[in-house]
Amino acid sequence: MLEIQREQNCVGGCALGNLAAELSDVHEGFRTRLAVVFSAWRERLTEALHDAHRRGDVGGDCRPDAVAHFLVAALEGAILLTKLTKDIAVMEQCVAEMKRYLSIYEHGE
């Protein structure tokens, strides 16, 4: 996502995030469909975290569902703020903080 924002010069943001922001209060059908897309994204991240735990890459204190939800929200927020400020440093800082956050769950850390 960082590279996409860099390539797009911080223009456009996230198409799904943009749609969700514009349509979630206006059209229930679009809101439910978009919610399914974001839910699928969270589910994929949750499963990836479960897999990492099974491999021993992630410690037992990681709550995959909560972490996945946080990552989706943080990334969408970072994309929105990058679009608003037109400053890639915003996205870079947010991605660095997400990586730092995830590092607390690394097994053996």
C-alpha distances in whole Angstrom, upper triangle without the diagonal:
4,5,5,6,9,10,10,12,11,13,12,10,9,12,13,13,15,17,18,19,21,23,23,26,28,27,28,27,24,23,24,22,19,20,20,17,15,18,17,14,16,18,16,15,18,20,18,19,22,22,21,24,27,26,27,23,23,26,28,27,23,23,21,21,21,18,16,17,16,12,12,13,12,8,10,12,10,8,12,13,11,12,16,16,15,14,11,13,13,9,10,13,11,9,13,14,13,13,17,17,17,19,22,22,22,26,28,26
4,5,5,6,9,10,11,10,12,13,11,11,15,16,15,17,20,20,21,23,25,25,28,30,30,31,30,27,26,27,25,22,23,24,20,19,21,21,17,18,21,19,17,21,22,20,21,24,24,23,26,28,27,28,24,24,27,29,28,24,25,23,23,22,19,18,19,17,14,14,15,13,10,11,13,9,9,12,13,10,12,15,15,13,12,8,10,10,6,7,10,10,8,10,13,12,13,16,17,17,19,22,22,22,26,28,26
4,5,5,6,9,10,10,12,13,12,13,16,17,17,19,21,22,23,25,27,28,31,32,32,33,32,28,28,29,27,24,25,25,22,21,23,22,19,21,23,21,19,23,24,21,23,26,26,24,28,30,28,29,26,26,29,31,31,27,28,25,26,26,22,21,22,21,17,17,18,16,13,15,16,13,11,15,15,12,14,17,17,14,13,10,12,13,10,10,13,13,11,13,16,15,15,19,20,20,21,24,25,24,28,30,28
4,5,5,6,9,8,10,10,9,10,12,14,15,16,18,19,20,22,24,25,28,29,29,30,29,25,25,26,24,21,23,23,19,19,22,21,18,20,22,20,19,23,24,22,24,27,27,26,29,31,30,31,28,28,31,33,32,28,28,26,26,26,23,21,21,21,17,16,18,16,13,13,15,13,10,13,15,12,12,16,16,13,13,10,13,14,11,12,15,15,13,16,18,17,18,21,22,21,23,26,27,27,30,32,31
4,5,5,6,5,7,8,7,9,12,14,14,14,17,19,19,20,23,24,27,28,28,29,29,25,25,27,25,21,23,24,20,19,23,22,19,21,24,22,21,24,26,24,25,28,28,27,30,33,32,32,29,29,31,33,32,29,29,26,26,26,23,21,21,20,17,16,17,15,12,12,13,10,8,10,11,8,8,12,12,10,10,7,10,11,8,10,13,13,12,15,17,16,17,20,21,21,23,26,27,27,31,33,31
4,5,5,6,9,11,11,13,16,18,18,18,21,22,22,24,26,28,30,31,32,33,32,29,29,30,28,25,27,28,24,23,26,25,22,24,27,25,23,27,28,26,27,30,30,29,32,34,33,33,30,30,33,35,34,31,31,29,29,28,25,24,24,23,20,19,20,18,15,15,16,13,11,14,14,10,11,14,13,10,9,6,10,11,9,10,13,14,13,15,18,18,18,21,22,23,24,27,28,28,32,33,31
4,6,8,9,11,12,13,15,18,18,18,21,23,23,24,27,28,31,31,32,33,32,28,29,30,28,25,27,28,24,23,27,26,23,25,28,25,24,28,29,27,28,32,31,30,33,35,34,35,32,32,35,37,36,33,33,31,31,30,28,26,26,25,22,21,22,20,17,17,18,16,13,16,16,13,13,16,16,12,12,10,13,15,13,13,17,17,16,18,21,21,21,24,25,25,27,30,31,30,34,36,34
4,5,6,7,9,11,13,16,16,15,18,20,20,21,24,25,28,28,29,30,30,26,26,28,26,23,25,26,23,22,26,25,22,25,27,26,25,28,30,28,29,33,33,32,35,37,36,37,33,33,36,38,37,34,34,31,31,30,28,26,26,25,22,20,21,20,16,16,17,15,12,13,14,11,10,13,14,10,11,10,14,14,13,14,17,17,17,20,22,21,22,25,26,26,28,31,32,32,36,38,36
4,5,9,10,13,15,18,18,17,20,22,21,22,25,27,29,30,30,32,32,28,28,31,29,25,27,29,25,24,28,28,25,27,30,28,27,30,32,30,31,34,34,33,36,39,38,38,35,34,37,39,38,34,35,32,32,31,29,27,27,25,23,21,22,20,17,17,17,14,12,13,13,9,9,12,11,7,8,8,11,12,11,13,16,17,16,19,21,21,22,25,26,27,29,31,32,33,36,38,36
4,7,7,10,13,16,14,14,17,19,18,19,22,23,26,27,28,29,29,25,25,28,26,23,24,26,23,22,25,25,22,24,27,26,25,28,30,28,29,32,33,32,34,37,36,37,33,32,35,37,35,32,32,30,29,28,26,24,24,22,20,18,18,17,14,13,13,11,8,9,9,6,5,8,8,5,7,6,10,10,9,12,14,14,15,17,19,19,21,23,24,25,27,29,30,31,35,37,34
4,6,9,11,14,13,12,15,17,16,17,20,22,24,24,25,27,27,23,24,26,24,21,24,25,22,21,25,25,22,25,28,27,26,29,31,29,31,34,34,34,36,39,38,39,36,35,37,39,37,34,34,31,30,30,28,26,25,24,21,20,19,18,16,14,15,13,10,10,11,8,6,9,10,7,10,10,14,13,12,15,18,17,18,21,22,22,24,26,27,27,30,32,33,34,37,40,37
4,6,7,11,10,8,11,14,13,14,16,18,21,21,22,24,23,20,20,23,21,18,20,22,19,18,22,22,20,22,25,24,24,27,29,28,29,32,33,33,35,38,37,38,35,34,37,38,37,33,32,30,28,28,26,24,23,22,20,18,18,17,15,13,14,13,9,9,11,10,7,10,12,10,13,13,16,15,14,17,19,18,18,22,23,22,24,27,27,27,30,32,32,34,37,40,37
4,6,9,8,7,11,12,12,13,16,17,20,20,21,23,22,19,18,21,19,16,18,20,17,15,19,20,17,19,22,21,21,24,26,25,26,29,30,29,32,34,34,35,32,31,33,34,33,29,28,26,25,24,23,20,19,19,17,14,14,14,11,9,10,9,6,6,9,8,5,9,11,10,12,12,15,13,11,14,16,15,15,19,19,18,21,23,23,24,26,28,29,30,34,36,34
4,5,5,6,8,10,10,12,14,15,18,19,19,20,20,16,16,18,16,12,14,16,13,12,16,16,14,16,19,18,18,21,23,22,23,26,27,27,29,32,32,33,30,29,31,32,31,27,26,24,22,22,20,18,17,17,15,12,12,13,10,7,10,10,7,8,11,10,9,12,14,14,15,14,17,15,13,16,18,15,15,19,20,18,20,23,22,22,26,28,28,29,32,35,33
4,5,5,6,9,10,11,12,14,17,17,17,18,17,13,14,16,14,11,14,15,12,12,16,16,14,17,20,19,19,22,24,24,25,28,29,29,32,34,34,35,32,31,34,35,33,30,28,26,24,24,23,20,19,19,17,14,15,16,13,10,13,14,10,11,14,14,12,14,17,16,18,18,21,19,16,20,22,19,19,23,23,21,24,27,26,26,29,31,30,32,35,38,36
4,5,5,6,9,10,10,11,15,15,15,15,14,11,11,12,10,7,10,11,8,9,12,13,11,14,17,17,17,20,21,22,23,26,27,27,29,31,32,33,31,29,32,32,31,27,26,23,21,21,20,17,16,17,16,12,13,15,12,9,12,14,11,11,15,15,14,16,19,19,21,20,22,20,17,21,22,19,19,23,23,21,23,26,25,24,28,29,29,30,33,36,35
4,5,5,6,9,10,10,13,15,15,16,16,12,11,13,12,9,10,13,10,9,13,14,12,14,17,18,17,20,22,22,23,26,27,27,29,32,32,33,31,29,31,31,30,26,25,22,20,20,19,16,15,15,14,11,10,12,10,7,9,11,9,8,12,13,11,13,16,17,18,18,20,17,15,19,20,17,17,21,21,19,22,24,23,23,26,28,27,29,32,35,34
4,5,5,6,9,10,13,13,14,16,16,12,12,15,14,11,13,15,13,13,16,17,16,18,21,21,21,24,26,26,27,30,31,31,33,35,36,37,34,33,35,35,34,30,28,26,24,23,23,20,18,19,18,14,13,15,13,10,11,13,10,9,12,13,11,12,16,16,18,18,21,18,17,20,21,19,20,23,23,22,24,27,26,26,30,31,31,33,36,39,37
4,5,5,6,8,11,11,11,12,12,8,9,12,11,8,11,13,12,12,15,16,16,18,20,21,22,24,26,26,28,30,31,32,34,36,37,38,35,34,36,36,35,31,29,27,24,24,24,21,19,20,19,16,15,17,16,12,14,16,14,12,16,17,14,16,19,19,22,22,24,22,20,24,25,22,23,26,26,24,27,29,28,28,32,33,33,34,38,41,39
4,6,5,5,9,10,10,11,11,8,7,10,10,6,8,11,10,10,13,15,14,15,18,19,20,21,24,25,26,28,29,30,32,34,35,36,34,32,34,33,32,28,26,24,21,21,21,19,16,17,17,13,13,15,14,11,13,15,13,12,16,17,15,16,20,21,23,23,25,22,20,24,24,21,22,25,25,23,26,28,26,26,30,31,30,33,36,39,37
4,6,6,8,10,11,13,14,11,9,13,13,10,11,15,14,13,16,18,17,18,21,22,22,24,26,27,28,30,32,32,34,36,37,38,35,33,35,35,33,30,27,26,23,22,22,20,17,18,18,15,13,15,15,11,12,14,13,10,13,16,14,14,17,19,21,21,23,20,19,23,23,20,22,25,24,23,26,28,26,27,30,31,31,34,37,40,38
4,6,7,7,9,12,13,10,10,13,14,11,13,16,16,15,18,20,20,21,24,25,25,27,29,30,31,33,35,35,37,39,40,41,39,37,38,38,37,33,31,29,26,26,26,24,21,22,22,18,17,19,18,14,15,18,15,13,16,18,15,15,19,20,23,23,26,23,22,26,26,24,25,28,28,26,29,31,30,31,34,35,35,37,40,43,41
4,6,5,6,8,9,7,6,10,11,9,11,14,14,14,17,19,19,20,23,24,25,26,29,30,31,33,34,35,37,39,40,41,39,37,39,38,37,33,31,29,26,26,26,24,21,22,22,19,18,20,20,16,17,20,18,16,19,21,19,19,23,23,26,26,29,26,25,28,29,26,27,31,30,28,31,33,31,32,35,36,36,38,41,44,42
4,6,6,7,9,7,4,8,10,8,9,12,13,13,15,17,18,18,21,23,23,24,27,28,29,30,32,33,34,37,38,39,37,35,36,36,34,31,28,26,23,23,24,21,18,20,21,17,16,19,19,15,16,20,18,16,19,21,20,20,24,25,27,27,29,26,25,28,28,25,26,30,28,26,30,32,29,30,34,34,33,36,39,42,40
4,6,7,10,9,7,11,13,12,12,16,17,16,18,21,21,22,24,26,26,27,30,31,32,33,36,37,37,40,41,42,40,38,39,38,36,33,30,29,26,25,26,24,21,22,23,20,18,21,22,18,18,22,21,18,21,23,21,21,25,26,29,29,31,28,27,31,31,27,29,32,31,29,32,34,32,32,36,36,36,39,42,45,43
4,7,9,8,8,11,13,13,14,17,18,18,20,22,23,24,26,28,29,30,32,33,34,36,38,39,40,42,44,45,43,40,42,41,39,36,33,32,28,28,29,27,24,25,26,23,21,24,24,20,21,24,22,20,23,25,23,23,26,27,30,31,33,30,29,33,33,30,31,35,33,32,35,37,35,35,39,39,39,42,44,48,46
4,6,6,6,9,10,11,12,15,16,17,18,20,21,23,24,26,27,28,30,32,33,34,36,38,39,41,42,44,42,40,41,40,39,36,33,31,28,28,29,26,24,26,26,22,22,25,24,21,22,25,23,21,25,27,24,25,28,29,32,32,34,31,30,33,34,31,32,35,34,32,35,37,35,35,39,40,39,41,44,47,46
4,6,5,6,9,10,10,12,14,15,16,18,20,21,22,24,26,26,28,30,31,32,34,36,37,38,40,42,40,38,39,38,37,34,31,29,25,26,27,25,22,24,25,22,21,24,24,21,22,26,24,22,26,28,26,26,30,31,33,33,35,32,31,34,34,31,32,35,34,32,35,37,34,34,38,38,37,40,42,46,44
4,5,5,6,9,10,11,13,15,15,17,19,20,21,23,25,26,27,29,31,31,33,35,36,37,39,41,39,37,39,38,37,34,31,29,25,26,28,25,22,25,25,22,22,25,24,21,23,26,24,23,27,28,26,27,31,31,34,33,36,33,31,34,35,32,32,35,35,32,35,37,35,34,38,39,37,40,42,45,45
4,6,5,6,8,10,11,12,14,15,17,18,20,21,23,24,26,27,29,30,32,33,35,36,38,39,37,36,38,37,36,33,30,27,24,25,26,23,21,23,23,19,19,22,21,18,20,23,21,20,23,25,23,24,28,28,30,30,32,29,27,31,32,28,29,32,32,29,32,34,32,32,36,36,35,37,40,43,42
4,6,5,6,9,10,11,12,14,15,16,18,20,21,22,24,26,27,28,30,32,33,34,36,37,36,34,35,34,33,30,27,25,21,22,23,20,18,20,20,17,16,20,19,16,18,21,20,18,22,24,22,23,26,27,29,29,31,28,26,29,30,26,27,31,29,27,30,32,30,30,33,34,33,35,38,41,40
4,5,5,6,9,10,10,12,14,15,16,18,20,20,22,24,25,26,28,30,31,32,34,36,34,32,34,33,32,29,26,23,20,21,22,20,17,20,21,17,17,21,20,18,20,23,22,21,24,26,25,26,29,30,32,31,33,30,28,31,31,28,28,31,30,27,30,32,30,29,33,34,32,34,37,40,39
4,5,5,7,9,10,11,13,15,15,17,19,20,21,23,25,26,27,29,30,32,33,35,33,32,34,33,32,29,26,23,20,22,23,19,18,20,20,17,17,21,20,17,20,23,21,20,24,25,24,25,29,29,31,30,32,29,27,30,31,27,27,31,30,27,29,32,30,29,33,34,32,34,36,40,39
4,5,5,6,8,10,11,13,14,16,17,18,20,21,23,24,26,27,29,30,32,33,31,30,32,31,30,27,24,22,19,20,20,17,15,18,17,13,14,17,16,13,16,19,17,17,20,22,20,22,25,25,27,26,28,25,23,26,27,24,24,27,27,24,26,29,27,26,30,31,30,32,34,38,37
4,5,5,6,9,10,10,12,14,15,16,18,20,21,22,24,26,27,28,30,31,30,28,29,29,28,24,21,19,16,17,18,15,13,15,16,12,13,16,16,13,16,19,18,18,21,22,22,23,26,27,28,27,29,26,24,26,27,23,23,27,26,23,25,28,25,24,28,29,27,30,32,36,35
4,6,5,6,9,10,10,12,14,15,16,18,20,21,22,24,25,27,28,30,29,27,29,28,27,24,21,18,15,17,18,15,13,17,17,13,15,18,17,16,19,21,20,20,24,25,24,26,29,29,30,29,31,28,25,28,29,25,24,28,27,24,26,28,26,25,28,29,27,29,31,35,35
4,5,5,6,9,10,11,13,14,15,17,19,20,21,23,25,26,27,29,27,26,28,28,27,24,21,18,16,17,17,14,13,16,15,11,13,16,15,13,17,18,17,18,21,22,21,23,26,26,27,26,28,25,22,25,26,23,22,25,25,21,23,26,24,23,27,28,26,28,30,34,33
4,5,5,6,9,10,11,12,14,15,17,18,20,21,23,24,26,27,25,23,25,25,24,21,18,16,13,14,14,11,9,12,11,8,10,13,12,10,14,16,15,15,19,20,19,21,24,24,25,24,25,22,20,22,23,19,19,22,21,18,21,23,21,20,24,25,23,25,28,31,30
4,5,5,6,9,10,10,12,14,15,16,18,20,21,22,24,26,24,22,24,23,23,19,16,14,11,12,13,10,9,12,12,9,11,15,14,13,16,18,18,19,22,23,23,25,27,28,28,27,28,25,23,25,25,22,21,24,23,19,22,24,21,20,24,24,22,25,27,30,30
4,5,5,6,9,10,10,12,14,15,16,18,20,21,23,24,23,22,24,23,23,20,17,14,12,14,14,11,11,14,13,11,14,16,15,15,18,20,19,20,23,24,24,26,29,29,29,27,28,26,23,25,26,22,21,24,24,20,21,24,22,20,24,25,23,24,26,30,30
4,5,5,6,9,10,11,13,14,15,17,19,20,21,23,21,20,22,22,22,18,16,13,11,13,12,9,9,12,10,8,11,13,12,12,15,16,16,17,20,21,21,24,26,25,26,23,25,23,19,21,22,19,17,20,20,16,18,21,19,17,21,22,20,22,24,28,27
4,5,5,6,9,10,11,12,14,15,16,18,20,21,19,17,19,19,18,15,13,9,7,9,9,5,6,9,8,7,10,12,12,12,15,16,17,18,21,22,22,24,26,27,26,24,25,23,20,22,22,18,17,20,19,15,17,19,17,15,19,20,18,20,22,25,25
4,5,5,6,9,10,10,12,14,15,16,18,20,19,17,19,18,19,15,13,9,8,11,11,8,9,12,12,10,13,16,15,16,19,20,20,22,24,25,26,28,30,30,30,28,29,26,23,25,25,22,20,23,22,18,19,22,19,17,20,21,18,20,22,25,25
4,5,5,6,9,10,10,12,14,15,17,18,17,16,19,19,19,16,14,10,10,13,12,8,11,13,12,11,14,16,15,16,19,20,20,22,24,24,25,28,30,29,29,26,27,25,22,23,24,21,19,21,21,17,18,21,19,16,19,20,18,19,21,24,24
4,5,5,6,9,10,10,12,14,15,16,15,13,16,16,16,13,11,8,8,10,8,5,8,10,8,9,12,13,12,14,17,17,18,20,22,23,24,26,28,28,27,24,25,23,20,20,21,18,16,18,17,14,14,17,15,12,15,17,14,16,18,21,21
4,5,5,6,9,10,11,12,14,15,14,12,14,14,14,10,9,5,5,8,8,5,8,11,10,11,14,15,15,17,19,20,21,23,25,25,27,29,30,31,30,27,28,26,23,23,23,20,18,20,19,15,16,18,16,13,16,16,14,15,17,21,21
4,5,5,6,9,10,10,12,14,13,12,15,14,16,12,11,8,9,12,11,9,12,14,13,14,17,18,18,20,22,23,23,26,28,28,29,32,33,33,32,30,30,28,25,25,26,23,21,22,22,18,18,20,18,15,18,18,15,16,17,21,22
4,5,5,6,9,10,11,12,11,10,13,14,15,12,12,8,10,13,11,9,13,14,12,13,17,17,17,19,21,21,22,25,26,26,28,30,32,31,30,27,28,26,23,23,23,21,18,20,19,16,15,18,16,13,15,16,13,14,15,19,19
4,5,5,6,9,10,10,9,7,10,11,12,8,9,5,8,11,8,8,12,13,11,13,16,17,17,19,21,21,22,25,26,27,29,31,32,32,30,27,27,26,23,23,23,20,18,19,18,14,14,16,14,10,13,13,10,11,12,16,16
4,5,5,6,9,10,10,8,10,10,12,9,9,6,9,12,11,11,14,15,15,16,19,20,20,22,24,25,26,28,30,30,32,34,35,35,34,31,31,29,26,26,26,24,21,22,21,18,17,19,17,14,15,16,12,13,13,17,18
4,5,5,6,9,9,9,11,12,14,12,12,10,13,15,14,13,17,18,17,18,21,22,21,24,26,26,27,30,31,31,33,35,36,36,35,31,31,30,27,27,27,25,22,23,23,19,18,20,18,15,16,17,13,13,13,17,18
4,5,5,6,5,6,9,10,13,10,12,10,13,15,13,13,17,17,16,18,21,20,20,23,25,25,26,29,30,30,32,34,35,35,33,30,29,28,25,25,25,23,20,20,20,17,15,17,16,12,13,14,10,9,10,13,15
4,5,5,6,5,6,7,10,8,10,9,13,14,13,14,17,18,17,19,22,22,22,25,27,26,28,31,32,32,34,36,37,37,35,32,32,30,27,27,27,24,22,22,21,18,17,18,16,13,13,13,10,9,9,12,14
4,5,8,8,9,10,13,12,13,12,15,17,16,16,20,21,20,22,25,25,25,28,30,30,31,34,35,35,37,39,40,40,38,35,35,34,31,30,30,28,25,25,25,22,20,21,20,16,17,17,13,12,11,14,17
4,6,8,10,11,15,13,15,14,17,19,17,18,21,22,21,23,26,25,25,28,30,30,31,34,35,34,37,39,39,39,37,34,34,33,30,29,29,27,24,24,24,21,19,20,20,16,16,17,13,11,10,13,15
4,6,7,9,12,12,14,14,17,19,17,18,21,22,20,23,26,25,25,28,30,29,31,34,34,34,37,39,39,39,37,34,33,32,30,28,28,26,24,23,23,20,18,19,18,14,14,14,11,9,7,9,12
4,7,10,12,11,14,13,16,17,15,16,19,19,18,21,23,22,22,26,27,26,28,31,31,31,34,36,36,36,33,30,29,29,26,25,24,23,20,19,19,17,14,15,15,11,10,11,8,6,5,8,10
4,7,8,7,10,10,14,14,12,13,17,16,16,19,21,20,21,24,25,24,26,29,29,30,32,34,34,35,32,30,29,27,25,24,23,21,19,19,18,15,13,14,12,9,9,9,5,5,5,9,10
4,6,6,9,11,14,14,13,15,18,17,17,20,22,21,23,26,26,26,29,31,31,32,34,36,36,37,35,32,31,29,27,26,25,23,21,20,19,17,15,15,13,11,10,9,5,6,5,8,9
4,5,8,10,13,13,13,15,18,17,18,21,22,22,24,26,27,28,30,32,32,33,36,37,38,38,37,34,33,31,29,28,27,25,23,23,21,19,18,18,15,13,13,11,8,10,8,11,12
4,6,9,12,11,11,14,16,15,16,19,20,20,22,25,25,25,28,30,30,31,34,35,35,36,35,32,31,29,27,27,25,23,22,21,19,17,17,16,13,12,12,9,7,10,10,12,12
4,6,9,8,7,10,12,12,13,16,17,17,19,21,22,22,25,27,27,28,31,32,33,33,32,29,28,26,24,24,23,20,19,19,17,14,14,14,11,9,11,9,6,9,10,13,13
4,6,6,6,9,10,11,12,14,16,16,18,20,21,22,24,26,27,28,30,31,32,33,32,30,29,27,25,25,24,21,20,20,18,15,16,16,13,11,14,12,9,13,13,17,16
4,6,5,6,8,10,10,12,14,15,16,18,20,21,22,24,25,26,28,30,31,32,31,28,28,26,23,24,23,20,18,20,18,14,15,16,13,11,14,13,10,13,14,18,17
4,6,5,6,9,10,11,12,14,15,17,18,20,21,23,24,26,27,29,30,31,30,28,28,26,23,24,24,20,19,21,19,16,17,18,15,13,17,16,14,16,18,21,21
4,5,5,6,9,10,11,12,14,16,16,18,20,21,22,24,26,27,28,30,29,27,26,24,22,23,22,18,18,19,17,14,16,16,13,12,15,14,13,16,18,21,20
4,5,5,6,9,10,10,12,14,15,16,18,20,21,22,24,25,26,27,26,24,24,21,19,20,19,15,14,16,14,10,12,13,9,8,12,11,10,13,15,18,17
4,5,5,6,9,10,11,12,14,15,17,18,20,21,23,24,26,26,25,23,23,21,18,19,19,16,14,16,15,11,13,15,12,10,14,14,13,15,17,21,20
4,6,5,6,9,10,11,12,14,16,17,18,20,21,23,24,25,25,23,23,20,18,20,19,16,15,18,16,12,15,16,13,13,17,16,15,18,21,24,23
4,6,5,6,8,10,10,12,14,15,16,18,20,21,22,23,22,21,21,18,16,17,16,12,13,15,12,9,12,13,10,11,14,14,14,17,20,22,21
4,5,5,6,8,10,10,12,14,15,16,18,20,21,22,21,19,18,16,13,15,14,11,10,12,11,7,10,12,10,9,13,14,13,16,19,22,20
4,6,5,6,8,10,11,12,14,15,17,18,20,21,20,19,19,16,14,16,16,12,12,15,14,10,13,15,13,13,17,18,17,19,22,25,24
4,6,5,6,9,10,11,12,14,15,16,18,19,19,18,18,15,13,16,15,11,12,15,13,11,14,16,14,14,18,18,18,21,24,27,25
4,6,5,6,9,10,10,12,14,15,16,17,17,15,15,12,10,12,12,8,9,11,10,8,11,13,11,12,16,16,17,19,23,25,23
4,5,5,6,9,10,10,12,14,15,16,15,13,14,11,9,11,11,8,8,11,11,8,11,14,13,13,16,18,18,20,23,26,24
4,5,5,6,9,10,11,12,14,15,15,14,15,12,10,13,14,10,11,15,14,12,15,17,16,17,20,21,22,23,27,30,28
4,5,5,6,8,10,10,12,14,14,13,14,10,9,13,12,9,11,14,13,12,15,17,16,17,20,21,22,24,28,30,28
4,5,5,6,9,10,10,11,11,10,10,7,6,9,9,6,8,11,11,10,13,15,15,16,19,20,21,23,27,29,26
4,6,5,6,9,10,10,10,9,11,9,7,10,11,9,10,14,14,13,16,18,18,19,21,23,24,25,29,31,29
4,5,5,6,9,10,11,11,13,10,9,13,14,11,13,16,16,16,19,20,20,21,24,26,26,28,32,34,32
4,5,5,6,8,9,10,10,7,8,11,11,10,12,15,15,15,18,19,19,21,23,25,26,28,32,34,31
4,5,5,5,6,6,8,6,6,9,10,10,11,14,15,15,18,19,20,21,23,25,27,28,32,34,31
4,6,5,8,9,11,9,9,13,14,13,15,18,18,18,21,23,23,24,27,29,30,31,35,37,34
4,6,8,10,12,10,11,14,15,14,17,19,19,20,22,24,24,26,28,30,31,33,36,38,36
4,5,8,10,8,10,13,13,13,16,18,18,19,22,23,23,25,28,29,31,32,36,38,35
4,7,9,9,10,12,14,14,16,18,19,20,22,24,24,26,28,30,32,33,36,38,35
4,5,6,8,9,11,12,13,15,16,18,19,21,22,24,25,28,29,30,34,35,32
4,5,5,6,9,10,11,12,14,15,17,18,20,21,23,25,27,27,31,33,30
4,5,5,6,8,10,10,12,14,15,16,18,20,21,23,25,26,29,31,28
4,5,5,6,9,10,11,12,14,15,16,18,20,22,24,25,29,30,27
4,5,5,6,8,10,10,12,14,15,16,18,21,22,23,27,28,26
4,6,5,6,9,10,11,12,14,15,17,19,21,21,25,26,24
4,5,5,6,9,10,10,12,14,15,17,20,20,24,25,22
4,5,5,6,9,10,10,12,14,16,18,19,23,24,21
4,5,5,6,9,10,11,12,15,16,17,21,22,20
4,5,5,6,9,10,11,13,15,15,19,20,18
4,5,5,6,9,10,11,14,15,18,20,17
4,5,5,6,9,10,12,13,17,19,16
4,5,5,6,9,10,11,14,16,14
4,5,5,7,10,10,14,15,12
4,5,6,8,10,13,15,12
4,5,6,7,11,13,11
4,5,5,9,10,8
4,6,8,10,7
4,6,9,7
4,6,6
4,6
4
